[in-house]
Amino acid sequence: MKIIDAHMHISLNGMDKTTLIQHMDAHNIDKCWLLSWEELDPEINYLYVHLPLEDILDAHQSCPGRFIPFYAPDPADPAFREKLTASIKKGVRGCGELKVSRRWEDPLIETYLETIRKFEIPLVFHMENPRVHYIPDGSGFPDRVFERLLNDKFNGVSRYYLNRIIDFTGLFRKKVHANRFHFPGYLFDFEFLEKRIQQFSGISFIGHGPDFWNAISGLANPKFIHQTGKIEKFGIIDRLLETYDNLYCDISGFSGFNALSRDREASVIFLEKHYHKVLFGTDNTGLDLRGLLGSFRIPSIKMDRVLHGNAEKLMASPSASFK
């Protein structure tokens, strides 16, 4: 069965071009989209991993039949248009991963989308809500404990309760407050995302990330980073996928895996409804997303669309026009 991984990175989680090929061969992945991450002035450097275009192009040139290069220059870079133009001339086929601390309503994002529309390439974007993040200072074991408990341990539940205990009792307040920083989120405003999808109907938007996939449900619990439990009612991404021909999604990362595994019955309904909009991807996680999809027993003609057909369709769009 043909498989295209539509969300992978090089130089992340120990994946160089050699180990990437080995991983693809071991999992019967024919091709993968290699995505960059570029943010010139990250709000929190601790959370940022620079994934440069140069590594992507090197892998593509070494094995052009297996790697499809993507690149998303930072919209705040005054030279982003020139950088994107140059990258397309070198073989880049899409823009991604766009993962920057801005909102969809930002005028810089509008200018960025105008350029992508002219190039006629798809856009992979990451959505993540604002939060307070604890940054360790290297002061010892308690610092490392706080770093885990106040960030992602137990899916955010420890963060939810420990922050409240600290603020109420004053215990460790000085230490914790000195190391807590506001993270402004990535492209998290759904209202303006919808407006941009409407405004730029010529762009194929491909959604991904914790708060994109949390919105598979209409309800959210502030305790959790990744929402859990039964999906009683589908959320906004169901409506957006149904309404707009130019919105797609990829199931990569823990966020996609969690969204599809938290309620299997709802996931079957979602995939049956949106199979022509869903792309397979892994995001260097090692999670068995292929096995999860196979367990749903979706008809093979629809599963083929998810595993490779939708990615091939998006790559068959007209080439860049360089206007």
N, C-alpha and C positions, 0 to 999 in steps of 0.2 A: 504494500500500500504506500502510495506516494505521500510524503510529509514535507511541508515547509514550515520551519520555525520562524514566525514573523516578529519575534522579539528576542534578540540575543545581543550580548555585548562581548567584546574582546578586551582583555586586560582587566577582567572583573572576576572575582572568586577563583583566581588561579587559572583562568582560561586564556592561554595564548593560542596562536593559530594552529599549533600542532595538537594541543589537547582538545581544542574545539573540533577539529576534524575527527579525532579519536572518539569524542563524545557523540558526534553526529553519526558516525559509522556504527557505534554500539547501539544507538537508538533508532537506526534506520531513517535518519533525517536526510533528505536529499539536498536541501538548501536551507540557508537561514539568512534573515535580514540582520545585518550588523548595525547597531544604532550607537550614536555618540551620546555624550552628555557634556554640555558646555555652558557654564555660567561664569561670567567674568568676575563678578563680585558677589559670591554667595553670602546670604544673610548669616548662615552658620557654617563655617568652613568644616567643622567636625562632621557634618552630614553629607558633604560633597565629595564625589569621586570623579575626577576629570577623566573622561574617556575620549581620547583625541581622534580626530579624523585620520591622522597619519597611520595609526595602527590598523584602522579599518581598511584603508586603501592598500596597505601592505599585504593584508590577508587576502583581499580581493585580487590583487595582482598575482599573488602566489597560487591562488586557486579560484579563478574567476567563475568556474561553473558551480561552485558551492556557496559562495558568499555574495550577497546583494548589499552593496553599501548604502547607508543612510547617513545624513548629517544634518544637525540642527544647530547652526550658530546662534549665539545669544542675541535675542532681539535688541538688547541694549548696546550691542557693538555697532558703532557708526558704519563699519565696513561689512555688516552682515550680508548685504545683497551681493557685494563683490565676492565675498567668501563662498556664498552659496553658488553663485554663477561658476566660479572656478572649480568647485567640487563637482558640479554636474558635468562639466567638460571632462573631468577625470573619471566619470563613471557612476557617480552617485545617482540613485534612482528615487530617493524619497527624502523627506525632512523628518528627522526624529533622532533621538527622543527629545521632544521639547519639554523640558523640566526646569522651569525657572520660577522665581518668586515674584510672579506678577499675576494679575487678574485678566480675564478675557476682555474686560472693558477698557483696559489700558490702551491708549492711542498707539503706543509702540507695537502692541500685538496686532492692531488693525493694519498698520503699515507693513508689518511682517507678513500677514496673511495676503495682502495685496500682491506681494512679491511671489509668494508660493503659488497663488492663483495663476500668475503669468507663466510660471515654470511648469504648471500642470503636473505636479507631483503630489503624492499623498502625504499626510501629516500624522505622525504618531505623537500623542501627547499624554502627559502624566498629571493626574489630579490628586491633590493631597491637602487636607484641611489645615488651617492654622492650629498651633498648640504652644504650650510652654514646654521647652526641652531642657533637660539637665545635661550640662556639659562637664565631664570630669576634669579635675585639675591635676590628677596624678598624685594626690596627697596620701594615698594608701588604701587599705582594704575597705574602710567605710565609704570612701569616695566611689569605689568600683561597685559596691552594693547599691548606693543611691543611683548610680548611672543606670543600672538595670531596672531597679524597682520603680524609678520615677520616669522611665521611658517606655520600653516595650515588653517588659517581663509580664507574663500571665495576660498577654493580649491587652495590656493597658489597665487592667483592673487594679493592680498594686499602685499604679500612678494615681488613679482616681481617688482611692481611699487614703493613701499615704500623704498626698498633698493636703487633703482636708484635715487629717490628724495634725500635721505640722502647723498648718495655719491656725487651727483651733487651740492647740496646746502650747505652741511656741517652741517645742522640742526641735532642735537642730535648725531652727528658722534662719538664723544668720548664715549658717553654712549653706543651706539649700538655696536661699534667696540669692546669695552671691553667685551661684552657679546655674541659676535658671534664666533662660533666655527665650525671648519670643520668636517662634518660627512662623513666618507669615503665610506659609502654605504655597502650593503650586497650582495655579490655574483652576482654583476650586469653585468659582462662581458659576453655577449651572444656568442661572438666568441669562447671563451674558454669553455663555457657551452657546445656548440655543440661538441667540441673536446672531452670533458669528456664523453658525451653521447656515442660518437663513441668508445672511448677507453674502457669504462666499459659497454659493451652491456648487461652484466648479471645483472646490477642494474636497477630497475624500478625507474626512476626519476619522482617526482611529483612536478610540479612548482606552485608557489603561490606568491603573493605580488604585490605591486603597479607597479613595473617596469616589472614584468613578464606580468601582464595583460594589461599594457599600450601598450605592443608590439602586442596586437591583431590587432592594426592598423599600417600601414606603415608610418604614419606621426605623429609627436609629436610637441606640442606647449610648449615652455619653461615656459610659464606663469602658467601652471597647474601642480598640484601634480598628479591628476587623470585626464587623457585625456578625453575630451568631444567631442560631435558632431558625425556626420556621419562617418562611416568607409568606405571610398572610395576604399581602397585597404587593404587587410589583411596584417599583419606584419609578423615578423619572427616566432612567436610561431605557426602560422598556418603552415608554411613550416616545422618547426621542428616536430610538431605533425604528420604531413603527412609522413615525411621521416623516422622517427625512432620509431620502435615498442616499445622501452623502455622508451619513454617520455609520461607522463600523466600530467594532471593539476587538481587542485581543485578550485572551484569557490568561496571559502570562503572569508570573509572580505568585506569591502567596495570596495576594488579593483576589486574583482570578480563581485560583484553586479553592480558596475559602468560599467564594461566592457560589461556586457550582457544587461544592460538597456539603454546604450547611443544610440544604433542603433538596434532596434528590428529586422528589416529585416535581417541585417547582422548577428545578433545573432542566428536567426533560421538557416541560412546557416551554420554557424560555428558549431552549435550543431548537425545538421543533418550529417555533415561531420565527426565530431570528437566525437560522442556520446560514442564510445567505449574507449575513452581516458579521459573523463571528470568525475570527482568525485564531488558529492555534499558535501558541508561543510559550516559552518557558522562562525567559529572563534570568538565566543562569542559576535557577533555584535548585535543580535536582529533584524537584517534586514530580510525581508520576502523573502528570496532566494527561498524557496519552492513555494511560490505564483508566483514569477517571472518566474520560470521554467514552472509552470503550465499554465501560460498565453501564452506561445509560441505554445501550442498545438502540441508538438512533438509526434509522434506515441508512444503508451504506451510501446512497446517492446524496443524502444530506451531509453525512459525516465527511465525505470526500470534499464537499465545499468548505467545511471547517478546516480540514487538515491541509488542503493545498489549493482548492479551487478559488477561494476568495482572494487569497494572496496573489495568485496568478492573474486574476482579473484586474486587480489594482496595478500590477506591473505591466499590464497590456495597454494602459492608458497612453495617450499621445506623449511623445517626447517633449522635453523642455523647448520652449520657443525662444528663450533668451531675449525677450523684448526689453 
